[in-house]
């Protein structure tokens, strides 16, 4: 049997921490995942509109083996600059690859397209480096979900999106977790009902306990935003199982099934649908083939649940363009 970790967060993978920073007037924010030591990472992209920084380094045949942090940010292409703030702060802490007299922190990043969320567009200096620095300073094993960090301005077609997370402890003793900023072109809920597509994977009533919708018309054309630059769901799945970059890439690839279970439609030309895979390497594998199968399955289940939790935990704010789930379906 698999069961959620004590926090039901990606930080149930021991050693990982998450920090968030947001700007209410901007209706956007930044989420950072890091640890006290570098960790192995891979990436998989299934959408047609990703926004990324340094993801080429994560390809298994590239030289750099470990990263210092991963950044999920709002702000479209402007948000990629959040990694500048994270890099600067990490360098000040003595982190990074030694290149002569310099330290170069390795900080891949991905962004969501939240510029249409109702935020103030009048800023003159890019606010995202400062938000990245603030998010790194906020690192903790415990963090909130919903409308904060990279989930601040996130939306789906009919509801506010948000920051979600979930975890599982496996029979092998390994832990798997997921972290996601849900900003999908499509929907996390079935038609205009409160029922989540992710309902069959729900554990312990973590997103309302409503169960699946009894009737579900799979032949119906899905409703979407159908506009470029208004979507992109980005995620991180992590484990303490010892994986190299190829294993982390496989973990991220398997986790994409979780996105497809939770969001209808997924992997569209106007979504980013990017997943980072992370390994802290803390626990060896006794059966690499069997463990990799179970790790990938658990990563997909965790991401499915994390997506629904992100939408479920979203909260209302002035100037919102869409309602949040709790206000629409449970009176807040």
C-alpha positions as CSV (number, residue, x, y, z in Angstrom):
1,X,0.0,0.0,0.0
2,X,1.0,3.6,-0.6
3,X,-0.1,6.4,1.7
4,X,0.5,10.2,2.0
5,X,3.5,11.4,3.9
6,X,3.0,13.4,7.2
7,X,2.6,16.8,5.5
8,X,1.1,15.5,2.2
9,X,3.6,17.9,0.5
10,X,6.6,17.5,-1.8
11,X,8.7,18.3,1.3
12,X,7.9,14.8,2.7
13,X,10.9,14.0,0.5
14,X,13.4,14.7,3.3
15,X,15.8,17.5,2.7
16,X,13.6,19.4,0.2
17,X,12.2,22.8,1.0
18,X,9.8,25.2,-0.7
19,X,9.6,29.0,-0.6
20,X,6.9,31.3,-1.9
21,X,6.7,35.0,-2.6
22,X,3.9,37.0,-4.3
23,X,2.8,40.5,-5.1
24,X,-0.9,41.2,-4.6
25,X,-1.0,44.1,-7.0
26,X,0.9,42.2,-9.6
27,X,-1.3,39.1,-9.1
28,X,1.7,36.9,-9.6
29,X,4.5,35.3,-7.7
30,X,7.4,32.8,-7.5
31,X,7.9,29.4,-6.0
32,X,11.4,27.9,-5.3
33,X,12.3,24.4,-4.5
34,X,15.8,23.9,-3.0
35,X,17.8,21.9,-0.5
36,X,20.9,22.2,1.6
37,X,22.9,20.4,-1.0
38,X,22.7,20.1,-4.8
39,X,20.3,17.5,-6.2
40,X,19.8,15.6,-9.5
41,X,17.1,16.8,-11.9
42,X,15.6,16.0,-15.2
43,X,12.7,17.5,-17.2
44,X,10.0,16.5,-19.6
45,X,7.8,18.9,-21.7
46,X,4.6,17.8,-23.3
47,X,2.9,21.1,-24.1
48,X,3.4,23.3,-27.2
49,X,4.0,26.6,-25.4
50,X,6.7,26.2,-22.7
51,X,8.7,29.0,-21.2
52,X,12.0,27.8,-19.7
53,X,15.5,28.6,-18.6
54,X,18.5,26.2,-18.5
55,X,16.4,23.1,-19.1
56,X,18.9,21.9,-21.8
57,X,21.3,21.3,-18.9
58,X,19.0,18.6,-17.6
59,X,19.2,16.4,-20.7
60,X,20.9,13.2,-19.6
61,X,23.9,13.6,-21.9
62,X,24.7,17.1,-20.8
63,X,27.6,17.8,-18.4
64,X,26.0,19.4,-15.3
65,X,24.8,16.6,-13.1
66,X,23.1,18.5,-10.2
67,X,21.2,21.7,-9.7
68,X,21.0,24.1,-6.7
69,X,17.3,25.1,-7.0
70,X,14.3,25.0,-9.3
71,X,12.0,27.9,-10.0
72,X,8.4,28.0,-10.9
73,X,7.2,31.5,-11.7
74,X,4.4,33.6,-12.9
75,X,5.0,36.5,-15.3
76,X,5.3,34.8,-18.6
77,X,8.8,35.5,-20.1
78,X,9.4,38.2,-17.5
79,X,9.2,35.6,-14.8
80,X,12.3,33.8,-16.0
81,X,14.2,36.6,-14.4
82,X,13.1,35.2,-11.0
83,X,16.0,32.8,-11.4
84,X,18.4,35.8,-11.4
85,X,17.4,36.7,-7.9
86,X,17.6,33.1,-6.8
87,X,21.1,32.7,-8.3
88,X,22.4,35.9,-6.7
89,X,21.1,34.8,-3.3
90,X,22.6,31.3,-3.6
91,X,25.9,32.7,-4.7
92,X,26.0,34.9,-1.6
93,X,25.5,31.7,0.4
94,X,28.5,30.0,-1.2
95,X,26.4,27.8,-3.5
96,X,27.2,27.0,-7.1
97,X,29.6,25.3,-9.5
98,X,33.2,26.6,-9.0
99,X,34.4,28.2,-12.3
100,X,37.8,29.7,-11.5
101,X,37.2,32.3,-8.8
102,X,33.5,32.3,-9.4
103,X,30.5,30.3,-8.1
104,X,27.7,29.7,-10.6
105,X,24.5,28.3,-9.1
106,X,22.5,26.1,-11.4
107,X,18.9,27.2,-11.3
108,X,16.6,25.9,-14.1
109,X,13.2,27.7,-14.3
110,X,9.8,27.5,-15.9
111,X,7.0,30.0,-16.1
112,X,3.2,30.3,-16.4
113,X,1.4,32.8,-18.5
114,X,-0.6,34.8,-15.9
115,X,-0.4,38.3,-17.4
116,X,-4.2,38.3,-18.0
117,X,-5.0,37.5,-14.3
118,X,-6.0,41.1,-13.5
119,X,-2.7,42.4,-12.1
120,X,-1.3,45.9,-12.4
121,X,0.9,46.1,-15.6
122,X,2.4,49.5,-14.9
123,X,5.7,48.4,-13.3
124,X,8.8,49.7,-14.9
125,X,11.5,47.5,-13.4
126,X,11.1,43.7,-13.7
127,X,9.8,42.6,-10.3
128,X,10.6,39.0,-10.6
129,X,14.3,38.9,-9.5
130,X,13.2,40.4,-6.2
131,X,10.4,37.9,-5.9
132,X,12.8,35.1,-6.6
133,X,15.1,36.2,-3.9
134,X,12.2,36.6,-1.5
135,X,10.9,33.1,-2.3
136,X,14.4,31.6,-1.6
137,X,14.5,33.4,1.7
138,X,11.1,31.8,2.6
139,X,12.3,28.2,2.2
140,X,10.7,25.8,4.7
141,X,9.5,22.2,4.8
142,X,6.0,23.5,5.6
143,X,4.1,25.7,3.2
144,X,0.6,26.7,2.2
145,X,-1.3,25.8,-0.9
146,X,-3.6,27.7,-3.2
147,X,-3.2,31.4,-4.3
148,X,0.4,32.1,-3.4
149,X,3.8,31.7,-5.0
150,X,3.6,30.7,-8.7
151,X,-0.1,29.9,-8.1
152,X,-1.1,33.5,-7.2
153,X,-2.5,34.5,-10.6
154,X,-3.0,31.0,-12.0
155,X,-6.3,30.1,-13.7
156,X,-8.1,27.3,-15.4
157,X,-10.9,27.9,-18.0
158,X,-13.6,28.2,-15.3
159,X,-11.9,28.6,-11.9
160,X,-8.9,30.1,-10.3
161,X,-5.9,27.7,-10.4
162,X,-3.3,27.7,-7.7
163,X,-0.2,26.0,-6.1
164,X,-0.8,22.4,-5.2
165,X,1.3,19.6,-3.7
166,X,0.9,16.0,-2.6
167,X,3.0,13.0,-1.5
168,X,3.1,9.2,-1.2
169,X,5.2,6.8,0.8
170,X,5.9,3.6,-1.1
171,X,6.1,0.0,0.1
172,X,9.8,0.2,-0.7
173,X,10.2,3.0,1.9
174,X,10.8,5.6,-0.8
175,X,8.9,8.8,-0.8
176,X,7.5,10.6,-3.8
177,X,6.0,14.1,-3.9
178,X,4.7,16.6,-6.4
179,X,4.5,20.4,-6.6
180,X,2.5,22.2,-9.3
181,X,1.3,25.6,-10.4
182,X,-2.0,25.0,-12.1
183,X,-2.7,27.4,-14.9
184,X,-4.3,25.2,-17.5
185,X,-6.0,25.9,-20.8
186,X,-8.7,23.5,-19.9
187,X,-10.5,22.5,-16.7
188,X,-9.7,20.6,-13.5
189,X,-13.4,20.0,-12.9
190,X,-16.0,18.1,-14.8
191,X,-18.2,20.5,-16.9
192,X,-19.6,23.1,-14.5
193,X,-19.7,20.7,-11.5
194,X,-17.6,20.7,-8.4
195,X,-16.3,17.2,-9.1
196,X,-12.6,17.0,-10.0
197,X,-11.3,14.9,-12.9
198,X,-8.7,13.8,-10.4
199,X,-11.4,12.3,-8.0
200,X,-10.5,8.6,-8.5
201,X,-7.0,9.3,-7.1
202,X,-8.1,11.4,-4.1
203,X,-6.9,10.3,-0.6
204,X,-8.4,11.2,2.7
205,X,-10.8,13.9,1.3
206,X,-7.9,16.1,0.4
207,X,-9.8,18.1,-2.2
208,X,-13.4,17.9,-0.9
209,X,-14.1,14.2,-0.9
210,X,-16.9,14.5,-3.4
211,X,-15.9,11.5,-5.5
212,X,-16.2,11.2,-9.3
213,X,-19.2,12.7,-11.2
214,X,-21.6,9.9,-11.9
215,X,-22.1,10.9,-15.6
216,X,-19.1,12.0,-17.5
217,X,-19.5,12.7,-21.3
218,X,-16.1,11.8,-22.6
219,X,-17.2,12.5,-26.2
220,X,-18.0,16.1,-25.4
221,X,-15.7,18.7,-26.9
222,X,-13.7,20.2,-24.0
223,X,-14.2,23.9,-23.1
224,X,-10.9,25.8,-23.0
225,X,-9.5,29.4,-22.8
226,X,-8.5,28.9,-26.5
227,X,-6.1,31.8,-26.4
228,X,-2.4,31.8,-26.7
229,X,-0.3,33.0,-23.7
230,X,-3.0,32.4,-21.1
231,X,-2.0,28.9,-20.0
232,X,0.8,26.6,-18.9
233,X,0.9,24.2,-16.0
234,X,4.3,23.6,-14.6
235,X,5.3,21.0,-11.9
236,X,8.1,19.3,-10.0
237,X,8.0,15.6,-8.9
238,X,10.6,14.5,-6.5
239,X,11.8,11.4,-4.7
240,X,14.5,10.3,-2.2
241,X,15.2,7.2,-4.4
242,X,18.7,7.3,-5.9
243,X,18.2,8.3,-9.6
244,X,20.6,9.7,-12.2
245,X,19.5,12.3,-14.7
246,X,18.0,9.7,-17.0
247,X,16.0,8.3,-14.1
248,X,14.8,11.8,-13.1
249,X,13.8,12.4,-16.7
250,X,11.9,9.1,-16.7
251,X,10.2,10.1,-13.4
252,X,9.1,13.4,-15.0
253,X,7.9,11.6,-18.1
254,X,5.7,9.2,-16.2
255,X,4.3,12.1,-14.1
256,X,2.8,13.6,-17.2
257,X,0.1,10.9,-17.0
258,X,-1.0,12.6,-13.8
259,X,-1.4,15.9,-15.6
260,X,-3.6,14.2,-18.3
261,X,-5.8,12.6,-15.6
262,X,-6.4,15.9,-13.8
263,X,-6.7,18.4,-16.6
264,X,-9.0,18.2,-19.6
265,X,-7.5,18.7,-22.2
266,X,-3.8,18.4,-21.5
267,X,-0.6,18.7,-23.6
268,X,-2.3,21.2,-26.0
269,X,-0.4,23.6,-28.4
270,X,-1.1,26.4,-25.9
271,X,-0.1,24.7,-22.7
272,X,3.4,24.4,-21.4
273,X,2.9,21.1,-19.4
274,X,6.4,20.9,-18.1
275,X,7.5,18.6,-15.3
276,X,10.9,18.6,-13.6
277,X,12.0,15.3,-12.0
278,X,14.1,15.5,-8.8
279,X,16.1,13.0,-6.8
280,X,17.9,13.7,-3.5
281,X,19.5,10.3,-3.8
282,X,19.1,9.6,0.0
283,X,17.7,6.0,-0.4
284,X,19.2,3.3,-2.5
285,X,17.1,1.0,-4.7
286,X,17.0,-2.8,-4.0
287,X,15.3,-3.5,-7.4
288,X,15.9,-0.7,-9.8
289,X,13.5,-1.9,-12.5
290,X,10.6,-2.6,-10.2
291,X,11.3,0.5,-8.2
292,X,11.4,2.7,-11.2
293,X,8.0,1.4,-12.3
294,X,6.4,2.1,-8.9
295,X,8.1,5.5,-8.6
296,X,6.8,6.6,-12.0
297,X,3.3,5.5,-11.1
298,X,3.4,7.2,-7.7
299,X,4.7,10.4,-9.4
300,X,1.7,10.5,-11.7
301,X,-0.7,9.9,-8.8
302,X,0.9,12.6,-6.7
303,X,0.7,15.1,-9.6
304,X,-2.9,14.2,-10.3
305,X,-3.8,14.9,-6.6
306,X,-1.6,18.0,-6.4
307,X,-3.4,19.6,-9.4
308,X,-6.8,19.2,-7.8
309,X,-5.5,20.4,-4.4
310,X,-4.1,23.6,-6.1
311,X,-7.5,24.4,-7.5
312,X,-9.4,23.4,-4.4
313,X,-7.2,25.5,-2.1
314,X,-7.3,28.7,-4.2
315,X,-8.7,31.8,-2.5
316,X,-10.4,35.0,-3.7
317,X,-8.6,38.3,-4.1
318,X,-9.7,41.7,-5.3
319,X,-9.7,42.0,-9.1
320,X,-10.0,38.3,-9.8
321,X,-11.2,37.4,-13.3
322,X,-12.6,34.0,-12.2
323,X,-14.2,32.5,-9.0
324,X,-12.3,30.1,-6.8
325,X,-13.6,26.6,-6.2
326,X,-14.5,27.1,-2.5
327,X,-16.5,30.3,-3.2
328,X,-18.4,28.8,-6.1
329,X,-19.2,25.4,-4.7
330,X,-19.0,25.6,-0.9
331,X,-19.7,29.2,0.0
332,X,-16.0,29.9,0.9
